[in-house]
C-alpha cells in the first residue's frame, strides 16, 4: 500500500518549567521573552499550530501486519513497525464515519 501526506502540522511545545535543568533556564527565559515579543497574528498561528501543505510531495509504501478495531500495525519497506491506535473524530457527514489513527 502507499501512504501519501497532504498536510503537515507543527504545534508549539509545552515545557514543564520544573523539568528544565538549571543550566538551560536562562535560555528558556530568553526564548519565552522573544516569543512574547512576536506580533499577535504570529503568536496566534503558533498557538493554533502551523499547517504546512505538502501537496502529496511525501509518500511512503507500507505493508499492514495487523489490523483490528483499535490497533493498526504497519511496516515500512525496511520492515520497521509502526503501531497506530484508532481515534474517533467528529464527522461532518452522518453517513460516513470519520476515523483516524494516531501513532
Residue, then its C-alpha position, 0 to 999 in steps of 0.5 A: x500500500x502507499x501512504x501519501x501526506x497532504x498536510x503537515x502540522x507543527x504545534x508549539x511545545x509545552x515545557x514543564x518549567x520544573x523539568x528544565x535543568x538549571x543550566x538551560x533556564x536562562x535560555x528558556x527565559x530568553x526564548x519565552x521573552x522573544x516569543x512574547x515579543x512576536x506580533x499577535x497574528x504570529x503568536x496566534x498561528x503558533x498557538x493554533x499550530x502551523x499547517x504546512x501543505x505538502x501537496x502529496x510531495x511525501x509518500x511512503x509504501x507500507x505493508x499492514x501486519x495487523x489490523x483490528x478495531x483499535x490497533x493498526x500495525x504497519x511496516x515500512x519497506x525496511x520492515x520497521x513497525x509502526x503501531x497506530x491506535x484508532x481515534x474517533x473524530x467528529x464527522x461532518x457527514x452522518x453517513x460516513x464515519x470519520x476515523x483516524x489513527x494516531x501513532 
